[in-house]
Amino acid sequence: MQTLCYIFLFLGGALIGSFLNLVSDRLPKRKLIIFGRSKCDFCNKPLEPRNLFPIFSFLFQKGRCSFCKKKLSLYYPLSEILSGLLFIVAGYASRFFQVPSFATLITFIFYAVVFSFYLIISLTDLKKCIIPDEVVYPAIGFTVLYILFSRAYDFLTMKKALSNDQLGVYLIKVGYLNSQLMFALKNLGLVLLGAVIICLFFMFLVWITKGRGMGWGDVKLGFLIGLVNGFPYGFEAIFFGFVLGALYSLILIISKRKTMKDTIAFGPFLIMGSVLTLLYGVRIFDWYTSIGMR
């Protein structure tokens, strides 16, 4: 049953990925996103329904426009496949299909929406080397709302459970609930502090490299990742992003496709670090701290 759910998630994610790729194309050009039919990039002919099936249309058309026969960009199938995979990751990381509940449903929706923002940012950065404010700011706002809502929901759920039990009522009287509230507020403060530290670190890199090594879009993306991954896992996400970016750059330099003076789109690597941390960050952090305690 779970396998079937993940298949539907992939297909739904692929369908959304087609739209996200469209957004990444139209945002830098200041075009309307929702209105206006999709057109061929070369002959400008409006696409028909048969041209809009995620992944399959690209394969059936052999990667070419069905009208002018020009080669289509690989961003079309790439965005659809990545979006499908990210929706699977959202389902797995939220544990919604393993433990269906209102809380895991909200977590799944959060991951799905954030991953959609992530994909638009990655595609835009890869195509135009920009991270649009029109995507980053709504993503930050959405993440803040989720954090506040989820913490409030968890606290109210705990309060309701304690109020319906004699031992729980006693715990409330002795201040257990207040201590949990203070713990939640402290956690919120740490999440914000971590995001600010990442933001300041990136600002320092922009200043020291004079904008050549990193841009202001990366600064805002770093703040977003700090919020999404939380404390201390935001630092872990940034570390993974730097490692992945460095490895990719090294491969390009060794293969002589790039030089030390060239720049690459760094946003996608930071985002990959964030997604990897959401999946494995806790286990890696626990493993690392266990080594340090030996």
Secondary structure by P-SEA (a helix, b strand, c coil): caaaaaaaaaaaaaaaaaaaaaaaacccccccccccccccccccccccccccccaaaaaaaccccccccccccccaaaaaaaaaaaaaaaaaaacccccccaaaaaaaaaaaaaaaaaaaaaaaaaaccccccccaaaaaaaaaaaaaaaaaaaaaaaaaaaaacaaaaaaaaacaaaaaaaaaaaaaaaaaaaaaaaaaaaaaaaaaaccccccaaaaaaaaaaaaaacccaaaaaaaaaaaaaaaaaaaaaaaccccccccccaaaaaaaaaaaaaacaaaaaaaaaaaaac
